[in-house]
Amino acid sequence: MRLKDKVAIITGGANGIGYAAARVFLKEGASVAIADFNEKSGIENVNSLKEQGYQAEYFQVNVADRSSVDSMVESVLARFGRIDILINNAGITRDSMLTKMSTEDFQRVIDVNLTGVFHCTQAVVPAMVKQGYGKIISTSSVSGVHGNVGQTNYAASKAGVIGMTKTWAKELGRKGINVNAVAPGFIETSMVESVPEKVIEQLKAMIPLHRLGKPEDIANAYLYLSSDEASYINGTVIHVDGGIMM
């Protein structure tokens, strides 16, 4: 098992990519703290995982609220005694063209996708420094590298994640902490459910693999970066996008 006896926090872990990652991590021997704002989905999915014999717990959190993040991290430490892995997976979209985007929608995406990553990372680092070991993986996006029409706020937040990732890799590497990011392309999650089928087909035509990604494709990238196999990878952004941005 690649994550035997490791403890992982996965934000946004109650659904989609986060839940896929939780399942993969549990199968590889980790104990998983599913940290999510959605209490109903979080509790239901954790109960299902426990029935399968896995070590999973749900912790409600609003990553945009520092006091909520601090409380979550304290609870995880009280429950598991350590934190080895942080997956900054929580994220939202509020898409609109620049001229129509409200300041509220711009700020909300920044608060969750960028400031939330800052809050969670800063909150877990003291425990990782004390251990002399840690893995921090944050979710960026191809939109944060190449931009995307209608996603000023989202692209800005995901570009910021890359900048923070590289900065933290330089600051924390000497303390035994690896910091990396994953940049997903178009993945079959609730975020794309509202996209018209015609647009989905156009997207597929642009992707060399001619399909959208699955949540497990991103979860497997998280797994690799969280494992000891990636012990010399630091400050890297792994693109999992089917080759759409080559």
NORJO-V687093 format. One record per pair of residues at least 24 apart in sequence whose ideal C-beta (glycine too) atoms are under 10 Angstrom apart, sorted by the first residue. I is the first residue (numbers start at 1). J is the second residue. D is the distance in Angstrom with one decimal. If there is no record, write none. Layout:
i:I j:J d:D
i:I j:J d:D
This chain:
i:1 j:27 d:8.0
i:1 j:28 d:5.1
i:1 j:29 d:3.2
i:1 j:30 d:8.3
i:1 j:227 d:9.9
i:2 j:27 d:9.5
i:2 j:28 d:4.6
i:2 j:29 d:7.2
i:2 j:30 d:8.7
i:2 j:223 d:6.7
i:2 j:224 d:8.6
i:2 j:226 d:8.0
i:2 j:227 d:4.4
i:2 j:228 d:7.5
i:2 j:229 d:7.2
i:3 j:27 d:9.0
i:3 j:28 d:4.3
i:3 j:29 d:5.1
i:3 j:30 d:3.9
i:3 j:31 d:9.0
i:3 j:32 d:9.2
i:3 j:84 d:8.1
i:3 j:85 d:7.5
i:3 j:135 d:9.5
i:3 j:223 d:7.4
i:3 j:226 d:6.3
i:3 j:227 d:6.5
i:3 j:228 d:9.1
i:4 j:28 d:7.5
i:4 j:29 d:3.6
i:4 j:30 d:7.7
i:5 j:29 d:6.7
i:5 j:30 d:8.0
i:5 j:31 d:8.0
i:5 j:82 d:9.4
i:5 j:84 d:8.5
i:6 j:30 d:4.7
i:6 j:31 d:7.4
i:6 j:32 d:9.3
i:6 j:80 d:9.9
i:6 j:82 d:8.7
i:6 j:83 d:9.3
i:6 j:84 d:4.3
i:6 j:85 d:5.9
i:6 j:133 d:9.5
i:6 j:135 d:8.4
i:6 j:226 d:7.4
i:6 j:227 d:9.0
i:6 j:228 d:9.6
i:7 j:31 d:4.9
i:7 j:32 d:7.9
i:7 j:33 d:7.1
i:7 j:55 d:8.8
i:7 j:76 d:7.4
i:7 j:77 d:9.0
i:7 j:79 d:8.9
i:7 j:80 d:4.5
i:7 j:81 d:7.6
i:7 j:82 d:5.4
i:7 j:83 d:5.6
i:7 j:84 d:5.1
i:7 j:85 d:7.1
i:7 j:86 d:10.0
i:7 j:127 d:9.7
i:8 j:32 d:5.2
i:8 j:33 d:6.9
i:8 j:34 d:9.5
i:8 j:56 d:10.0
i:8 j:76 d:9.6
i:8 j:80 d:9.4
i:8 j:83 d:7.9
i:8 j:84 d:6.6
i:8 j:85 d:3.8
i:8 j:86 d:7.4
i:8 j:87 d:6.4
i:8 j:135 d:8.3
i:8 j:137 d:9.6
i:8 j:222 d:9.0
i:8 j:223 d:9.9
i:8 j:226 d:6.8
i:9 j:33 d:4.6
i:9 j:34 d:8.4
i:9 j:35 d:5.5
i:9 j:59 d:8.0
i:9 j:61 d:9.2
i:9 j:72 d:7.8
i:9 j:73 d:7.5
i:9 j:76 d:5.9
i:9 j:80 d:9.3
i:9 j:83 d:6.1
i:9 j:84 d:9.3
i:9 j:85 d:7.1
i:9 j:86 d:5.1
i:9 j:87 d:6.8
i:9 j:88 d:9.0
i:9 j:89 d:9.7
i:9 j:120 d:7.5
i:9 j:123 d:9.5
i:9 j:124 d:6.8
i:10 j:34 d:5.9
i:10 j:35 d:6.7
i:10 j:36 d:8.5
i:10 j:56 d:9.7
i:10 j:85 d:8.3
i:10 j:86 d:8.3
i:10 j:87 d:4.4
i:10 j:88 d:9.0
i:10 j:89 d:5.8
i:10 j:90 d:8.8
i:10 j:137 d:9.7
i:10 j:219 d:9.4
i:10 j:222 d:8.2
i:11 j:35 d:4.8
i:11 j:36 d:7.0
i:11 j:37 d:9.2
i:11 j:59 d:9.6
i:11 j:61 d:6.9
i:11 j:63 d:5.7
i:11 j:69 d:8.9
i:11 j:72 d:8.8
i:11 j:86 d:7.9
i:11 j:87 d:6.7
i:11 j:88 d:5.8
i:11 j:89 d:5.3
i:11 j:90 d:3.9
i:11 j:91 d:8.8
i:11 j:112 d:9.7
i:11 j:116 d:7.3
i:11 j:117 d:8.5
i:11 j:119 d:9.8
i:11 j:120 d:5.9
i:11 j:138 d:9.6
i:11 j:139 d:9.1
i:12 j:36 d:5.8
i:12 j:37 d:8.3
i:12 j:38 d:8.8
i:12 j:61 d:9.5
i:12 j:63 d:8.1
i:12 j:87 d:8.5
i:12 j:88 d:8.6
i:12 j:89 d:4.4
i:12 j:90 d:3.4
i:12 j:91 d:6.4
i:12 j:92 d:9.0
i:12 j:112 d:9.2
i:12 j:116 d:9.3
i:12 j:139 d:8.3
i:13 j:38 d:9.7
i:13 j:41 d:9.5
i:13 j:42 d:7.5
i:13 j:45 d:8.2
i:13 j:46 d:9.0
i:13 j:56 d:9.0
i:13 j:58 d:8.4
i:13 j:59 d:9.2
i:13 j:61 d:9.8
i:13 j:87 d:7.6
i:13 j:89 d:6.7
i:13 j:90 d:8.2
i:14 j:38 d:4.9
i:14 j:39 d:8.4
i:14 j:40 d:8.4
i:14 j:41 d:4.1
i:14 j:42 d:4.1
i:14 j:43 d:8.6
i:14 j:44 d:8.3
i:14 j:45 d:5.7
i:14 j:46 d:8.2
i:14 j:58 d:7.4
i:14 j:60 d:9.6
i:14 j:90 d:9.7
i:15 j:41 d:5.5
i:15 j:42 d:8.8
i:15 j:45 d:7.8
i:15 j:189 d:8.0
i:15 j:190 d:6.8
i:15 j:215 d:9.2
i:16 j:41 d:9.9
i:16 j:89 d:8.5
i:16 j:91 d:9.6
i:16 j:187 d:8.0
i:16 j:188 d:9.1
i:16 j:189 d:4.2
i:16 j:190 d:6.0
i:16 j:191 d:7.7
i:16 j:215 d:5.7
i:16 j:218 d:9.2
i:16 j:219 d:10.0
i:17 j:87 d:9.3
i:17 j:89 d:6.0
i:17 j:91 d:9.1
i:17 j:139 d:7.5
i:17 j:182 d:9.3
i:17 j:184 d:7.3
i:17 j:187 d:6.5
i:17 j:188 d:9.8
i:17 j:189 d:6.1
i:17 j:191 d:9.4
i:17 j:213 d:9.3
i:17 j:214 d:9.3
i:17 j:215 d:4.5
i:17 j:216 d:8.7
i:17 j:217 d:8.9
i:17 j:218 d:4.8
i:17 j:219 d:6.5
i:17 j:221 d:10.0
i:17 j:222 d:8.4
i:18 j:42 d:10.0
i:18 j:45 d:9.8
i:18 j:87 d:7.3
i:18 j:89 d:4.4
i:18 j:90 d:7.2
i:18 j:91 d:9.3
i:18 j:139 d:9.0
i:18 j:189 d:9.6
i:18 j:215 d:8.4
i:18 j:218 d:9.3
i:18 j:219 d:8.6
i:18 j:222 d:9.3
i:19 j:45 d:5.9
i:19 j:46 d:9.9
i:19 j:48 d:10.0
i:19 j:49 d:9.3
i:19 j:89 d:9.6
i:19 j:189 d:10.0
i:19 j:215 d:7.5
i:19 j:219 d:8.8
i:20 j:89 d:9.8
i:20 j:187 d:9.6
i:20 j:189 d:9.1
i:20 j:214 d:7.8
i:20 j:215 d:3.6
i:20 j:216 d:5.1
i:20 j:217 d:8.8
i:20 j:218 d:7.2
i:20 j:219 d:4.2
i:20 j:220 d:9.0
i:20 j:222 d:9.1
i:21 j:87 d:6.0
i:21 j:89 d:6.6
i:21 j:137 d:9.4
i:21 j:139 d:9.8
i:21 j:215 d:7.8
i:21 j:216 d:8.7
i:21 j:218 d:7.2
i:21 j:219 d:4.0
i:21 j:220 d:8.8
i:21 j:221 d:9.3
i:21 j:222 d:5.0
i:21 j:223 d:7.5
i:21 j:226 d:9.1
i:22 j:46 d:8.7
i:22 j:49 d:7.1
i:22 j:54 d:8.7
i:22 j:56 d:6.6
i:22 j:87 d:8.9
i:22 j:89 d:9.6
i:22 j:219 d:8.3
i:22 j:222 d:10.0
i:23 j:48 d:9.8
i:23 j:49 d:7.4
i:23 j:52 d:9.2
i:23 j:54 d:8.3
i:23 j:56 d:9.3
i:23 j:215 d:9.4
i:23 j:216 d:8.5
i:23 j:219 d:7.5
i:24 j:215 d:9.5
i:24 j:216 d:6.9
i:24 j:218 d:9.8
i:24 j:219 d:4.4
i:24 j:220 d:6.6
i:24 j:222 d:7.5
i:24 j:223 d:5.3
i:24 j:226 d:9.7
i:25 j:54 d:9.3
i:25 j:56 d:9.2
i:25 j:85 d:7.7
i:25 j:87 d:8.3
i:25 j:219 d:7.9
i:25 j:222 d:7.7
i:25 j:223 d:6.7
i:25 j:226 d:7.3
i:26 j:52 d:8.2
i:26 j:53 d:9.2
i:26 j:54 d:4.2
i:26 j:55 d:7.1
i:26 j:56 d:6.2
i:27 j:52 d:9.7
i:27 j:54 d:8.1
i:27 j:223 d:9.3
i:28 j:223 d:6.4
i:28 j:226 d:8.7
i:28 j:227 d:7.9
i:29 j:54 d:9.9
i:29 j:55 d:9.1
i:30 j:54 d:9.1
i:30 j:55 d:7.8
i:30 j:56 d:9.3
i:30 j:84 d:8.0
i:30 j:85 d:7.2
i:30 j:223 d:9.3
i:30 j:226 d:8.1
i:31 j:55 d:3.9
i:31 j:56 d:7.3
i:31 j:57 d:8.0
i:31 j:76 d:9.6
i:31 j:79 d:8.7
i:31 j:80 d:5.6
i:31 j:81 d:9.7
i:31 j:82 d:9.5
i:31 j:84 d:9.2
i:32 j:56 d:4.9
i:32 j:57 d:7.7
i:32 j:58 d:9.8
i:32 j:80 d:9.5
i:32 j:85 d:9.0
i:32 j:87 d:9.3
i:33 j:57 d:5.6
i:33 j:58 d:8.0
i:33 j:59 d:5.5
i:33 j:61 d:9.6
i:33 j:72 d:7.9
i:33 j:73 d:9.1
i:33 j:75 d:8.2
i:33 j:76 d:4.5
i:33 j:77 d:9.7
i:33 j:79 d:7.4
i:33 j:80 d:7.0
i:33 j:83 d:8.0
i:33 j:85 d:9.8
i:33 j:86 d:9.6
i:34 j:58 d:5.1
i:34 j:59 d:7.0
i:34 j:60 d:9.8
i:34 j:61 d:9.8
i:35 j:59 d:4.8
i:35 j:60 d:7.8
i:35 j:61 d:4.5
i:35 j:62 d:9.9
i:35 j:63 d:7.8
i:35 j:68 d:9.6
i:35 j:69 d:8.6
i:35 j:72 d:5.4
i:35 j:73 d:8.8
i:35 j:75 d:9.4
i:35 j:76 d:7.7
i:35 j:86 d:9.5
i:35 j:87 d:9.3
i:35 j:89 d:9.2
i:35 j:90 d:7.7
i:35 j:120 d:8.0
i:36 j:60 d:7.1
i:36 j:61 d:6.9
i:36 j:62 d:9.7
i:36 j:63 d:9.3
i:36 j:72 d:9.9
i:36 j:89 d:9.4
i:36 j:90 d:7.2
i:37 j:61 d:6.6
i:37 j:62 d:5.5
i:37 j:63 d:7.8
i:37 j:64 d:9.2
i:37 j:65 d:9.7
i:37 j:68 d:8.8
i:37 j:90 d:7.7
i:37 j:92 d:9.7
i:37 j:112 d:9.1
i:55 j:79 d:9.8
i:55 j:80 d:8.4
i:61 j:90 d:8.2
i:61 j:116 d:9.1
i:61 j:119 d:9.4
i:61 j:120 d:8.3
i:62 j:90 d:9.3
i:62 j:111 d:9.5
i:62 j:112 d:8.5
i:62 j:116 d:8.3
i:62 j:119 d:9.5
i:63 j:88 d:8.2
i:63 j:89 d:9.9
i:63 j:90 d:5.0
i:63 j:91 d:9.1
i:63 j:92 d:10.0
i:63 j:111 d:8.5
i:63 j:112 d:6.1
i:63 j:113 d:8.9
i:63 j:115 d:8.0
i:63 j:116 d:3.1
i:63 j:117 d:7.6
i:63 j:118 d:9.3
i:63 j:119 d:6.0
i:63 j:120 d:5.8
i:63 j:123 d:9.9
i:64 j:90 d:9.1
i:64 j:92 d:9.5
i:64 j:107 d:9.8
i:64 j:108 d:8.0
i:64 j:110 d:9.1
i:64 j:111 d:4.1
i:64 j:112 d:5.1
i:64 j:113 d:9.2
i:64 j:114 d:9.6
i:64 j:115 d:6.1
i:64 j:116 d:5.2
i:64 j:119 d:7.5
i:65 j:111 d:8.9
i:65 j:115 d:9.7
i:65 j:116 d:8.8
i:65 j:119 d:7.8
i:66 j:115 d:8.7
i:66 j:116 d:9.5
i:66 j:118 d:9.1
i:66 j:119 d:5.1
i:66 j:120 d:9.7
i:66 j:122 d:8.6
i:66 j:123 d:7.9
i:67 j:119 d:9.5
i:68 j:116 d:9.9
i:68 j:119 d:8.5
i:69 j:116 d:7.7
i:69 j:118 d:9.5
i:69 j:119 d:4.4
i:69 j:120 d:5.6
i:69 j:121 d:9.6
i:69 j:122 d:8.5
i:69 j:123 d:5.1
i:69 j:124 d:9.1
i:70 j:119 d:8.2
i:70 j:120 d:9.9
i:70 j:122 d:9.4
i:70 j:123 d:5.6
i:71 j:123 d:9.5
i:72 j:119 d:9.8
i:72 j:120 d:8.3
i:72 j:123 d:7.9
i:72 j:124 d:9.8
i:73 j:119 d:9.5
i:73 j:120 d:7.7
i:73 j:122 d:9.7
i:73 j:123 d:4.4
i:73 j:124 d:5.8
i:73 j:125 d:10.0
i:73 j:126 d:9.2
i:73 j:127 d:7.6
i:74 j:123 d:8.6
i:74 j:127 d:9.9
i:76 j:123 d:9.8
i:76 j:124 d:8.5
i:76 j:127 d:9.0
i:77 j:124 d:9.0
i:77 j:126 d:9.9
i:77 j:127 d:6.2
i:81 j:127 d:9.6
i:82 j:127 d:6.6
i:82 j:128 d:8.8
i:82 j:130 d:8.9
i:82 j:131 d:6.2
i:82 j:133 d:9.0
i:82 j:134 d:9.6
i:83 j:123 d:9.3
i:83 j:124 d:5.1
i:83 j:125 d:9.5
i:83 j:126 d:9.7
i:83 j:127 d:5.0
i:83 j:128 d:6.5
i:83 j:131 d:8.2
i:83 j:133 d:10.0
i:83 j:134 d:7.3
i:83 j:135 d:9.9
i:84 j:124 d:9.6
i:84 j:127 d:9.2
i:84 j:128 d:7.7
i:84 j:131 d:7.5
i:84 j:133 d:6.6
i:84 j:134 d:6.4
i:84 j:135 d:6.6
i:84 j:226 d:8.1
i:85 j:124 d:9.2
i:85 j:128 d:9.3
i:85 j:133 d:9.9
i:85 j:134 d:7.4
i:85 j:135 d:4.6
i:85 j:136 d:7.8
i:85 j:137 d:7.4
i:85 j:178 d:9.9
i:85 j:222 d:8.6
i:85 j:223 d:9.8
i:85 j:225 d:9.1
i:85 j:226 d:4.8
i:85 j:227 d:9.5
i:86 j:117 d:9.4
i:86 j:120 d:6.2
i:86 j:121 d:6.5
i:86 j:123 d:8.9
i:86 j:124 d:4.9
i:86 j:125 d:8.8
i:86 j:127 d:9.8
i:86 j:128 d:8.1
i:86 j:134 d:7.4
i:86 j:135 d:7.3
i:86 j:136 d:4.9
i:86 j:137 d:7.3
i:86 j:138 d:8.4
i:86 j:177 d:9.7
i:86 j:179 d:9.5
i:86 j:226 d:9.4
i:87 j:120 d:9.3
i:87 j:135 d:8.7
i:87 j:136 d:8.4
i:87 j:137 d:5.3
i:87 j:138 d:8.0
i:87 j:139 d:7.7
i:87 j:182 d:9.1
i:87 j:218 d:10.0
i:87 j:219 d:9.2
i:87 j:222 d:5.5
i:87 j:223 d:9.8
i:87 j:225 d:9.1
i:87 j:226 d:7.5
i:88 j:113 d:9.2
i:88 j:116 d:7.5
i:88 j:117 d:4.4
i:88 j:118 d:9.2
i:88 j:119 d:9.5
i:88 j:120 d:5.6
i:88 j:121 d:6.6
i:88 j:124 d:9.7
i:88 j:136 d:7.2
i:88 j:137 d:7.0
i:88 j:138 d:3.9
i:88 j:139 d:6.1
i:88 j:140 d:9.6
i:88 j:161 d:7.6
i:88 j:164 d:9.4
i:88 j:165 d:9.2
i:88 j:181 d:8.6
i:88 j:182 d:9.9
i:89 j:117 d:9.6
i:89 j:120 d:9.9
i:89 j:137 d:8.3
i:89 j:138 d:8.2
i:89 j:139 d:5.1
i:89 j:182 d:9.0
i:89 j:218 d:8.4
i:89 j:219 d:9.4
i:89 j:222 d:7.7
i:90 j:116 d:5.9
i:90 j:117 d:8.3
i:90 j:120 d:8.1
i:90 j:139 d:8.2
i:91 j:116 d:8.1
i:91 j:117 d:8.9
i:91 j:138 d:9.8
i:91 j:139 d:6.2
i:91 j:140 d:9.6
i:91 j:141 d:8.2
i:91 j:154 d:8.2
i:91 j:157 d:7.7
i:91 j:158 d:8.2
i:91 j:161 d:9.2
i:91 j:184 d:10.0
i:91 j:191 d:8.4
i:92 j:116 d:9.4
i:92 j:153 d:9.5
i:92 j:154 d:8.4
i:92 j:157 d:9.2
i:92 j:191 d:8.6
i:93 j:141 d:9.8
i:93 j:143 d:9.5
i:93 j:150 d:9.5
i:93 j:151 d:7.3
i:93 j:153 d:8.2
i:93 j:154 d:5.4
i:93 j:157 d:9.7
i:93 j:191 d:5.8
i:93 j:192 d:9.8
i:93 j:194 d:9.9
i:94 j:151 d:9.2
i:94 j:152 d:9.9
i:94 j:153 d:6.1
i:94 j:154 d:7.7
i:95 j:148 d:8.8
i:95 j:149 d:9.1
i:95 j:150 d:4.7
i:95 j:151 d:5.7
i:95 j:152 d:9.0
i:95 j:153 d:8.1
i:95 j:154 d:6.9
i:95 j:191 d:9.5
i:95 j:194 d:9.7
i:96 j:150 d:6.2
i:96 j:151 d:8.7
i:96 j:152 d:7.9
i:96 j:153 d:8.2
i:97 j:149 d:7.5
i:97 j:150 d:5.5
i:97 j:151 d:9.6
i:97 j:152 d:8.2
i:98 j:149 d:9.4
i:98 j:150 d:8.4
i:98 j:151 d:9.8
i:98 j:152 d:5.2
i:98 j:153 d:9.7
i:100 j:150 d:9.1
i:101 j:150 d:8.6
i:101 j:151 d:9.5
i:101 j:152 d:5.9
i:101 j:153 d:6.6
i:102 j:153 d:9.7
i:103 j:153 d:9.9
i:105 j:152 d:9.5
i:105 j:153 d:6.4
i:106 j:152 d:6.9
i:106 j:153 d:4.5
i:106 j:154 d:9.7
i:106 j:156 d:8.1
i:106 j:157 d:9.5
i:107 j:153 d:8.0
i:108 j:153 d:7.9
i:109 j:151 d:8.9
i:109 j:152 d:9.0
i:109 j:153 d:3.9
i:109 j:154 d:5.7
i:109 j:155 d:9.6
i:109 j:156 d:8.0
i:109 j:157 d:5.5
i:109 j:158 d:9.5
i:110 j:153 d:6.4
i:110 j:154 d:9.4
i:110 j:156 d:6.8
i:110 j:157 d:5.4
i:110 j:160 d:7.9
i:111 j:157 d:9.0
i:112 j:157 d:7.9
i:113 j:138 d:9.7
i:113 j:139 d:8.5
i:113 j:140 d:9.4
i:113 j:141 d:9.0
i:113 j:144 d:9.2
i:113 j:153 d:8.2
i:113 j:154 d:6.9
i:113 j:156 d:8.8
i:113 j:157 d:3.5
i:113 j:158 d:6.6
i:113 j:160 d:8.0
i:113 j:161 d:7.2
i:114 j:138 d:9.8
i:114 j:144 d:9.9
i:114 j:153 d:9.5
i:114 j:156 d:7.7
i:114 j:157 d:4.2
i:114 j:158 d:8.1
i:114 j:159 d:9.0
i:114 j:160 d:4.5
i:114 j:161 d:6.4
i:114 j:163 d:9.6
i:114 j:164 d:7.8
i:115 j:157 d:8.7
i:115 j:160 d:9.1
i:116 j:157 d:9.1
i:116 j:161 d:10.0
i:117 j:157 d:8.5
i:117 j:158 d:9.9
i:117 j:160 d:8.2
i:117 j:161 d:5.7
i:117 j:164 d:6.5
i:117 j:165 d:8.8
i:117 j:168 d:9.9
i:117 j:181 d:9.5
i:118 j:160 d:9.0
i:118 j:161 d:9.4
i:118 j:164 d:6.7
i:118 j:168 d:9.7
i:121 j:164 d:7.6
i:121 j:165 d:9.3
i:121 j:168 d:6.6
i:121 j:172 d:9.1
i:121 j:177 d:9.8
i:121 j:179 d:8.1
i:122 j:168 d:9.5
i:124 j:177 d:9.6
i:125 j:168 d:8.4
i:125 j:171 d:9.2
i:125 j:172 d:6.9
i:125 j:175 d:8.4
i:125 j:177 d:7.2
i:125 j:179 d:9.8
i:128 j:172 d:7.8
i:128 j:175 d:7.5
i:128 j:176 d:7.7
i:128 j:177 d:5.2
i:129 j:172 d:7.8
i:129 j:175 d:5.1
i:129 j:176 d:8.0
i:129 j:177 d:7.2
i:130 j:175 d:9.6
i:131 j:175 d:9.5
i:131 j:176 d:7.6
i:131 j:177 d:9.1
i:132 j:175 d:6.9
i:132 j:176 d:4.3
i:132 j:177 d:8.6
i:133 j:175 d:8.9
i:133 j:176 d:4.8
i:133 j:177 d:7.2
i:133 j:178 d:9.1
i:134 j:172 d:7.6
i:134 j:175 d:8.0
i:134 j:176 d:6.8
i:134 j:177 d:4.0
i:134 j:178 d:7.3
i:134 j:179 d:8.6
i:135 j:176 d:10.0
i:135 j:177 d:7.4
i:135 j:178 d:5.3
i:135 j:179 d:8.2
i:135 j:180 d:8.0
i:135 j:222 d:9.4
i:135 j:225 d:6.6
i:135 j:226 d:4.8
i:135 j:227 d:8.3
i:135 j:228 d:9.4
i:135 j:230 d:7.9
i:135 j:231 d:9.2
i:135 j:233 d:9.9
i:136 j:164 d:9.9
i:136 j:165 d:8.1
i:136 j:168 d:6.8
i:136 j:169 d:8.8
i:136 j:172 d:7.6
i:136 j:177 d:6.4
i:136 j:178 d:7.1
i:136 j:179 d:4.6
i:136 j:180 d:7.5
i:136 j:181 d:9.2
i:136 j:225 d:9.2
i:136 j:226 d:9.5
i:137 j:165 d:8.8
i:137 j:178 d:8.5
i:137 j:179 d:7.9
i:137 j:180 d:5.5
i:137 j:181 d:6.8
i:137 j:182 d:6.4
i:137 j:221 d:8.3
i:137 j:222 d:5.5
i:137 j:223 d:9.5
i:137 j:224 d:9.5
i:137 j:225 d:4.9
i:137 j:226 d:6.4
i:137 j:230 d:9.4
i:137 j:238 d:9.1
i:138 j:162 d:8.5
i:138 j:164 d:7.3
i:138 j:165 d:5.6
i:138 j:168 d:8.9
i:138 j:179 d:7.8
i:138 j:180 d:7.8
i:138 j:181 d:4.8
i:138 j:182 d:7.7
i:138 j:183 d:10.0
i:138 j:237 d:9.3
i:139 j:181 d:7.0
i:139 j:182 d:5.8
i:139 j:183 d:8.0
i:139 j:184 d:6.9
i:139 j:218 d:7.7
i:139 j:221 d:9.8
i:139 j:222 d:8.5
i:140 j:164 d:9.7
i:140 j:165 d:7.4
i:140 j:181 d:4.7
i:140 j:182 d:6.8
i:140 j:183 d:4.4
i:140 j:184 d:8.0
i:140 j:237 d:6.1
i:140 j:238 d:9.5
i:140 j:239 d:9.1
i:141 j:181 d:9.6
i:141 j:182 d:9.1
i:141 j:183 d:5.7
i:141 j:184 d:6.0
i:141 j:185 d:8.1
i:141 j:186 d:9.7
i:141 j:187 d:9.7
i:141 j:239 d:9.8
i:141 j:241 d:9.0
i:142 j:183 d:5.5
i:142 j:184 d:7.1
i:142 j:185 d:5.0
i:142 j:186 d:8.1
i:142 j:239 d:6.8
i:142 j:240 d:9.2
i:142 j:241 d:5.1
i:142 j:242 d:9.9
i:142 j:244 d:6.6
i:142 j:245 d:5.1
i:143 j:183 d:8.7
i:143 j:184 d:9.5
i:143 j:185 d:9.3
i:143 j:186 d:9.9
i:143 j:245 d:9.9
i:144 j:181 d:8.9
i:144 j:183 d:6.7
i:144 j:237 d:8.8
i:145 j:183 d:6.0
i:145 j:237 d:7.5
i:145 j:239 d:7.7
i:145 j:241 d:9.4
i:145 j:245 d:6.8
i:146 j:183 d:9.5
i:146 j:241 d:9.8
i:146 j:244 d:9.1
i:146 j:245 d:5.6
i:154 j:191 d:9.8
i:158 j:183 d:7.6
i:158 j:184 d:9.7
i:161 j:237 d:8.9
i:162 j:235 d:9.7
i:162 j:237 d:5.7
i:165 j:234 d:9.6
i:165 j:235 d:6.6
i:165 j:236 d:8.3
i:165 j:237 d:6.8
i:166 j:234 d:9.4
i:166 j:235 d:4.9
i:166 j:236 d:8.9
i:166 j:237 d:8.3
i:167 j:235 d:8.7
i:168 j:234 d:9.5
i:168 j:235 d:8.2
i:169 j:233 d:9.5
i:169 j:234 d:4.7
i:169 j:235 d:3.2
i:169 j:236 d:8.0
i:170 j:234 d:8.6
i:170 j:235 d:6.8
i:172 j:234 d:8.8
i:172 j:235 d:10.0
i:173 j:234 d:5.3
i:173 j:235 d:7.8
i:176 j:231 d:9.8
i:177 j:234 d:8.7
i:178 j:225 d:7.4
i:178 j:226 d:8.9
i:178 j:230 d:6.9
i:178 j:231 d:7.0
i:178 j:232 d:8.5
i:178 j:233 d:6.5
i:178 j:234 d:5.0
i:178 j:235 d:8.7
i:178 j:236 d:9.2
i:179 j:225 d:9.6
i:179 j:233 d:9.8
i:179 j:234 d:6.5
i:179 j:235 d:6.6
i:179 j:236 d:9.2
i:180 j:221 d:9.3
i:180 j:222 d:9.6
i:180 j:224 d:9.6
i:180 j:225 d:4.9
i:180 j:226 d:9.3
i:180 j:230 d:7.5
i:180 j:233 d:6.0
i:180 j:234 d:6.7
i:180 j:235 d:6.9
i:180 j:236 d:5.0
i:180 j:237 d:7.2
i:180 j:238 d:7.0
i:181 j:221 d:9.8
i:181 j:225 d:8.7
i:181 j:235 d:8.8
i:181 j:236 d:7.5
i:181 j:237 d:4.6
i:181 j:238 d:7.3
i:181 j:239 d:9.8
i:182 j:217 d:9.8
i:182 j:218 d:6.1
i:182 j:219 d:9.7
i:182 j:220 d:9.9
i:182 j:221 d:4.8
i:182 j:222 d:6.4
i:182 j:224 d:9.5
i:182 j:225 d:7.2
i:182 j:236 d:9.5
i:182 j:237 d:7.4
i:182 j:238 d:5.2
i:182 j:239 d:8.0
i:182 j:240 d:6.0
i:182 j:241 d:10.0
i:183 j:218 d:9.6
i:183 j:221 d:9.4
i:183 j:237 d:5.3
i:183 j:238 d:6.9
i:183 j:239 d:4.8
i:183 j:240 d:7.0
i:183 j:241 d:6.8
i:183 j:245 d:8.5
i:184 j:213 d:6.5
i:184 j:215 d:9.3
i:184 j:217 d:7.9
i:184 j:218 d:5.1
i:184 j:221 d:8.3
i:184 j:238 d:9.7
i:184 j:239 d:8.3
i:184 j:240 d:5.4
i:184 j:241 d:6.5
i:184 j:242 d:9.8
i:185 j:209 d:9.6
i:185 j:212 d:7.9
i:185 j:213 d:5.9
i:185 j:217 d:9.1
i:185 j:218 d:9.4
i:185 j:239 d:7.4
i:185 j:240 d:6.7
i:185 j:241 d:2.7
i:185 j:242 d:5.6
i:185 j:243 d:8.4
i:185 j:244 d:5.0
i:185 j:245 d:7.2
i:186 j:211 d:9.4
i:186 j:212 d:5.0
i:186 j:213 d:6.6
i:186 j:241 d:7.5
i:186 j:242 d:7.9
i:186 j:244 d:7.2
i:187 j:212 d:6.3
i:187 j:213 d:4.4
i:187 j:214 d:6.9
i:187 j:215 d:6.3
i:187 j:216 d:9.7
i:187 j:217 d:7.1
i:187 j:218 d:6.2
i:187 j:240 d:8.3
i:187 j:241 d:9.0
i:187 j:242 d:9.7
i:188 j:212 d:4.9
i:188 j:213 d:6.9
i:188 j:214 d:5.7
i:188 j:215 d:7.0
i:188 j:216 d:10.0
i:188 j:217 d:9.4
i:189 j:213 d:9.2
i:189 j:214 d:9.2
i:189 j:215 d:6.2
i:189 j:218 d:9.2
i:203 j:242 d:9.7
i:203 j:244 d:7.9
i:204 j:242 d:9.0
i:204 j:244 d:9.7
i:206 j:242 d:9.1
i:206 j:243 d:9.6
i:206 j:244 d:5.7
i:206 j:245 d:9.5
i:207 j:241 d:7.6
i:207 j:242 d:4.2
i:207 j:243 d:6.6
i:207 j:244 d:4.7
i:207 j:245 d:9.6
i:208 j:241 d:9.7
i:208 j:242 d:6.3
i:208 j:243 d:4.0
i:208 j:244 d:7.4
i:208 j:246 d:7.3
i:209 j:241 d:9.2
i:209 j:242 d:4.1
i:209 j:243 d:6.4
i:209 j:244 d:8.7
i:210 j:242 d:8.1
i:211 j:242 d:6.9
i:212 j:242 d:7.8
i:212 j:244 d:10.0
i:213 j:240 d:6.4
i:213 j:241 d:7.1
i:213 j:242 d:6.1
i:213 j:244 d:9.6
i:217 j:241 d:9.3
i:217 j:242 d:8.5
